Amino acid sequence: MKAVNYSYDIILEPIVTEKSTNLSSLNKVVFKVADFANKSNIKKSIEKIYKVNVIKVNTINSKPRFKTVRGRPASTSGYKKAIVTLKKGQSIDITSGI
């Protein structure tokens, strides 16, 4: 893998759902991250991109789901997500571009 900007290769996109929006009241933000990323890499990337202090990183591997679409078997892709806890008083505005 050719790494042009390593921080942007690790943090793929923010996840905006009802559950992740409720976590923002607890200073937590949810991101979709690369499969090879570990907690220390995620922490360094978030701090570098968004200029915030990260206290804690929790990671979750979401498994692929198999279902039937129009009578044919199909699957959703699995991915890894990170729940990042920020220092009190700091926030990330994920609605604006970087």
Backbone bond lengths (Angstrom), bond angles and torsions (degrees), N, CA, C in turn:
res aa  C-N    CA-C-N  psi(-1)  N-CA   C-N-CA  omega(-1)  CA-C   N-CA-C  phi
1 M - - - 1.446 - - 1.520 109.18 -
2 K 1.324 116.24 128.33 1.451 121.53 -179.87 1.521 109.01 -87.68
3 A 1.326 117.49 117.15 1.463 121.54 -176.34 1.523 109.74 -96.76
4 V 1.331 116.45 104.59 1.448 121.18 177.10 1.527 108.89 -80.87
5 N 1.331 116.39 -54.16 1.456 121.61 174.49 1.518 106.58 -132.42
6 Y 1.306 115.95 102.93 1.456 121.68 -169.33 1.524 113.63 -59.95
7 S 1.323 117.96 -35.48 1.471 120.81 -179.54 1.518 111.29 -63.66
8 Y 1.319 116.72 -39.37 1.463 120.54 -179.69 1.531 112.18 -77.76
9 D 1.331 117.57 -16.86 1.458 120.43 174.59 1.522 111.57 -77.86
10 I 1.323 117.43 -26.12 1.465 121.83 -179.19 1.518 111.41 -84.23
11 I 1.334 117.58 -50.45 1.470 122.56 -179.11 1.526 107.43 -88.28
12 L 1.334 116.85 111.26 1.458 120.14 -174.92 1.523 112.41 -89.03
13 E 1.333 117.62 -51.94 1.468 120.45 -178.57 1.522 109.67 -165.61
14 P 1.343 116.71 153.98 1.468 118.80 173.91 1.529 110.07 -77.38
15 I 1.316 115.78 150.41 1.461 121.09 176.77 1.517 107.71 -103.56
16 V 1.331 116.58 118.70 1.460 121.54 -178.12 1.522 108.12 -112.65
17 T 1.319 115.81 101.76 1.450 122.68 175.57 1.522 107.54 -133.23
18 E 1.309 116.25 174.72 1.461 119.95 178.44 1.528 110.49 -62.93
19 K 1.306 116.53 -41.01 1.463 120.68 -179.63 1.526 111.71 -66.33
20 S 1.329 117.29 -42.74 1.462 119.83 179.86 1.528 111.64 -70.39
21 T 1.320 117.64 -29.86 1.457 121.07 176.36 1.525 110.74 -68.40
22 N 1.332 117.27 -37.88 1.462 120.53 176.58 1.520 111.82 -66.37
23 L 1.333 118.12 -30.40 1.460 121.56 178.28 1.526 112.69 -69.66
24 S 1.331 117.18 -20.72 1.463 119.84 -178.80 1.526 112.04 -65.15
25 S 1.338 117.75 -22.84 1.464 119.66 176.14 1.531 110.88 -70.54
26 L 1.328 118.00 -18.32 1.465 123.25 177.60 1.532 111.82 -100.12
27 N 1.343 117.62 18.96 1.471 124.10 -177.12 1.525 112.10 60.25
28 K 1.335 117.42 38.97 1.452 121.59 178.30 1.528 109.78 -120.18
29 V 1.323 115.58 141.91 1.463 122.56 178.90 1.521 107.43 -129.99
30 V 1.351 117.10 141.72 1.461 122.08 -176.21 1.531 109.31 -110.70
31 F 1.334 116.38 131.79 1.462 122.61 -179.98 1.513 110.19 -129.15
32 K 1.327 115.80 148.70 1.455 122.35 168.34 1.525 105.76 -87.64
33 V 1.343 116.49 128.15 1.459 120.47 -175.65 1.524 110.17 -123.86
34 A 1.316 115.82 167.71 1.466 121.60 179.08 1.519 110.25 -68.25
35 D 1.322 116.29 151.96 1.460 121.60 -177.59 1.533 112.45 -64.39
36 F 1.325 117.92 -29.57 1.464 121.17 -176.98 1.531 112.73 -86.51
37 A 1.317 118.27 -3.29 1.467 121.73 -175.64 1.522 111.30 -74.14
38 N 1.333 115.55 141.74 1.459 120.01 172.83 1.533 108.81 -114.28
39 K 1.323 116.83 176.66 1.463 120.69 -172.33 1.525 112.69 -63.67
40 S 1.308 118.02 -39.80 1.469 119.48 -179.49 1.528 111.40 -68.54
41 N 1.336 117.87 -38.50 1.467 120.74 176.63 1.524 111.01 -64.66
42 I 1.325 116.88 -40.49 1.466 121.12 179.96 1.525 109.80 -64.43
43 K 1.325 116.69 -43.96 1.464 121.21 -179.97 1.524 111.16 -60.42
44 K 1.335 117.32 -47.79 1.461 121.32 -179.41 1.532 111.34 -63.11
45 S 1.337 116.63 -39.62 1.463 120.38 -178.51 1.522 111.97 -67.46
46 I 1.344 117.23 -43.61 1.464 120.93 179.16 1.522 110.44 -63.40
47 E 1.335 116.90 -43.12 1.463 120.22 179.86 1.523 111.46 -65.00
48 K 1.332 117.19 -36.08 1.464 120.70 -179.18 1.534 111.59 -73.81
49 I 1.325 117.47 -43.03 1.467 120.81 -175.83 1.528 111.62 -73.70
50 Y 1.336 117.10 -48.24 1.460 120.90 -170.90 1.523 114.14 -101.11
51 K 1.340 119.28 -3.92 1.472 124.00 178.29 1.532 111.82 56.04
52 V 1.340 116.88 50.11 1.459 123.58 177.65 1.526 108.89 -128.11
53 N 1.339 116.63 166.82 1.463 121.25 176.66 1.519 109.14 -100.02
54 V 1.333 116.08 124.69 1.463 122.14 -179.28 1.523 108.27 -97.89
55 I 1.330 116.42 128.71 1.459 121.52 178.48 1.525 110.70 -91.00
56 K 1.341 116.79 -44.53 1.458 120.97 -172.25 1.524 110.00 -148.57
57 V 1.339 115.85 148.82 1.463 121.96 176.72 1.533 108.54 -130.50
58 N 1.319 116.81 125.21 1.461 122.25 173.47 1.522 107.51 -113.32
59 T 1.338 117.60 135.93 1.459 121.28 179.99 1.521 110.26 -117.37
60 I 1.331 114.65 147.73 1.462 122.08 -179.79 1.524 107.83 -136.67
61 N 1.328 116.47 130.13 1.463 120.97 172.98 1.522 108.11 -93.32
62 S 1.321 117.07 117.12 1.453 122.03 178.37 1.523 108.31 -92.42
63 K 1.318 116.71 122.11 1.455 121.77 -176.66 1.525 111.31 -75.70
64 P 1.335 117.87 153.86 1.462 119.75 174.01 1.520 110.53 -68.78
65 R 1.319 116.81 143.69 1.463 121.90 -179.46 1.520 109.13 -109.20
66 F 1.313 115.89 139.43 1.461 121.35 179.12 1.521 109.05 -106.43
67 K 1.341 115.89 133.96 1.460 120.61 -179.25 1.520 109.39 -149.69
68 T 1.314 116.03 175.45 1.453 121.71 179.82 1.520 109.44 -109.03
69 V 1.327 116.09 126.14 1.459 121.94 178.69 1.522 107.97 -123.09
70 R 1.335 116.79 117.22 1.465 122.82 -178.91 1.522 111.66 54.89
71 G 1.322 116.24 38.73 1.453 121.39 176.79 1.511 115.15 81.26
72 R 1.325 117.65 1.98 1.459 121.00 -179.70 1.529 109.71 -116.64
73 P 1.320 117.40 145.29 1.468 118.87 177.63 1.528 110.92 -71.15
74 A 1.316 115.85 138.14 1.462 121.90 178.76 1.523 108.19 -142.97
75 S 1.312 116.09 163.79 1.458 118.95 179.13 1.517 110.24 -138.22
76 T 1.332 115.70 147.92 1.453 120.95 171.89 1.524 107.05 -90.39
77 S 1.302 116.35 152.15 1.462 118.75 -178.00 1.523 110.30 -79.83
78 G 1.300 116.38 144.34 1.452 121.11 174.97 1.522 109.14 -82.17
79 Y 1.331 116.82 158.03 1.454 120.86 179.84 1.521 109.44 -154.75
80 K 1.314 115.82 170.83 1.452 122.19 178.45 1.514 107.84 -112.94
81 K 1.327 117.07 135.22 1.457 119.35 177.55 1.516 109.88 -126.09
82 A 1.325 114.91 154.05 1.458 121.57 -177.80 1.518 108.94 -125.31
83 I 1.333 115.76 131.75 1.463 121.57 173.38 1.525 106.12 -102.30
84 V 1.338 115.99 114.50 1.452 122.35 -173.43 1.523 109.05 -104.98
85 T 1.339 117.47 124.66 1.457 122.59 176.76 1.526 108.31 -96.66
86 L 1.333 115.90 125.39 1.453 121.65 -177.52 1.523 111.09 -98.41
87 K 1.335 115.74 162.27 1.455 121.52 176.73 1.525 109.00 -64.34
88 K 1.327 116.54 146.50 1.463 121.47 -176.79 1.530 110.14 -59.81
89 G 1.326 115.39 133.24 1.456 121.19 -179.19 1.519 114.09 95.06
90 Q 1.335 117.97 -12.64 1.462 121.51 179.21 1.522 109.91 -102.60
91 S 1.324 116.02 153.71 1.458 120.42 178.04 1.520 109.50 -151.84
92 I 1.330 115.00 163.97 1.462 122.58 176.93 1.514 106.95 -120.06
93 D 1.328 117.21 125.21 1.457 121.59 176.71 1.529 108.04 -89.18
94 I 1.331 117.16 97.64 1.464 120.45 -175.19 1.523 112.54 -81.47
95 T 1.337 117.65 -8.27 1.459 119.70 179.40 1.525 111.79 -79.25
96 S 1.343 117.75 -22.96 1.448 120.23 179.08 1.526 109.39 -94.26
97 G 1.300 116.89 157.03 1.465 121.62 178.42 1.502 110.99 -73.29
98 I 1.324 114.84 167.03 1.477 119.62 -179.42 1.498 109.28 -84.50
